[in-house]
């Protein structure tokens, strides 16, 4: 899945947990696009207990009964994100 962000805040990008969970369920990497740069986050990192989730809860614009929060990742399109994190892949 490709997801375009408009803002980098203190070297971090953010997107909704609803997007992260969807990619995890479908085992699909997410490609974050900012201007002309791209950064890929592998699907197995998007598991709930590995996400950096902060802040308030938002309502989905298309379906207000659905709620989500923002998860944050350090913006570094020059690196393979998988090599930056220290974790083991849990294929469950």
Beta strands, then each sheet from edge to edge (+ up, - down):
strand 1: 2-4
strand 2: 12-16
strand 3: 30-34
strand 4: 37-41
strand 5: 53-59
strand 6: 67-74
sheet 1: 1+ 3+ 4-
sheet 2: 2+ 6- 5+
end
